[in-house]
Structures are given as structure tokens and as C-alpha cells.
């Protein structure tokens, strides 16, 4: 019974996204304004990062970058 209460608590949920990965997502979105979430996800997978498209959308929304069609029209 004592062993149960001596364990360190484990935080629930998924670990947070690394700052380097978030910066890479923002850089890919800025340098390639016509790429959507799924295209960015594919390029990240090529580089060895497994990130969901919804996570990419959340990172871009938090950083103030609009979806791909709106990013592309602002650049032109």
C-alpha cells in the first residue's frame, strides 16, 4: 500500500509541441504561401517530424497566419 502513494504523479495528456517544430511550421508556411496544412504535414514527415494537420492549423492560427488561400492572395 505504501508503494502506491510513493509514485511520482504522471501528468495526463500529450506532451507539448517542441518550440523548434513550431518555428519550422511557421517558417514553411511563410516561405510557401500556397501550401496548406496537409502539404506542410507531408514536408515535415519527410524531415522526420510527425505532426497532425490539426496541430499545424493550431500553430499557424496562434501565430496569426491565415489559411493557405488567404496567405497566397496576400503575397501576390
Secondary structure, DSSP 8 states (H G I E B T S, - for coil): -HHHHHS-----S-----HHHHHHHHHHHHH-TT--HHHHHHHHHHTT----HHHHHHHHHHHT---HHHHHHHH-
